[in-house]
Amino acid sequence: MPASIRRELDASGLMQAFNERPPYQRNDYLHWIARSVRAATKRKRIDQMLEELKAGGVYMRMEHRPRKRTR
């Protein structure tokens, strides 16, 4: 994870919410942000990720219901 994204998650208090997401979602968010060419696009994508983590139940603007762990 890039240090800049880690700082964003720490500052917003959303690191735990990020870590609770399945690995594929965490990777999708990080790669999606990294593929940004323009700074404005990168900022927009970071903001979207933070909003979705804060709201919960949303992933890439789609409804996401976390699976219940059965252990």
C-alpha positions in Angstrom: 0.0 0.0 0.0 1.4 3.4 -0.9 2.3 5.6 2.1 0.0 8.3 0.8 -3.0 6.0 0.8 -2.1 4.7 4.3 -2.0 8.3 5.6 -5.4 9.0 4.1 -6.9 5.9 5.7 -5.3 6.7 9.1 -6.3 10.3 9.0 -9.9 9.4 8.3 -10.0 6.6 10.8 -11.0 4.1 8.1 -8.0 1.8 8.1 -10.0 -0.9 10.0 -12.9 -0.6 7.5 -10.4 -1.0 4.7 -8.7 -4.1 6.3 -12.1 -5.7 6.9 -12.8 -5.7 3.1 -12.0 -8.9 1.2 -8.5 -8.9 -0.4 -9.9 -8.5 -3.9 -11.6 -5.3 -2.9 -8.6 -3.9 -1.2 -6.5 -4.7 -4.3 -9.1 -3.3 -6.6 -9.1 0.0 -4.8 -5.4 0.4 -4.6 -4.8 -0.6 -8.3 -7.7 1.6 -9.5 -6.2 4.6 -7.7 -2.6 3.8 -8.9 -3.8 3.8 -12.5 -4.8 7.4 -12.3 -2.9 9.6 -14.6 -4.2 13.0 -13.5 -3.9 14.3 -9.9 -7.6 15.3 -10.0 -8.6 11.8 -11.0 -6.5 10.3 -8.2 -8.1 12.6 -5.7 -11.6 11.8 -6.9 -10.9 8.0 -6.6 -9.4 8.3 -3.2 -12.4 10.3 -2.1 -14.8 7.7 -3.5 -13.0 4.9 -1.7 -13.1 6.8 1.6 -16.8 7.6 1.2 -17.6 4.0 0.4 -15.6 2.7 3.4 -17.3 5.2 5.6 -20.8 4.4 4.4 -20.2 0.6 4.4 -22.2 -1.7 2.2 -20.9 -0.1 -1.0 -18.1 -1.2 -3.3 -17.3 0.6 -6.5 -20.7 2.3 -6.4 -22.5 -1.1 -6.1 -24.2 -2.6 -3.2 -21.9 -4.9 -1.2 -23.0 -7.1 1.6 -20.1 -8.6 3.5 -20.2 -12.3 3.9 -20.7 -13.6 7.4 -17.7 -15.7 8.5 -18.6 -19.2 9.7 -15.9 -20.4 12.0 
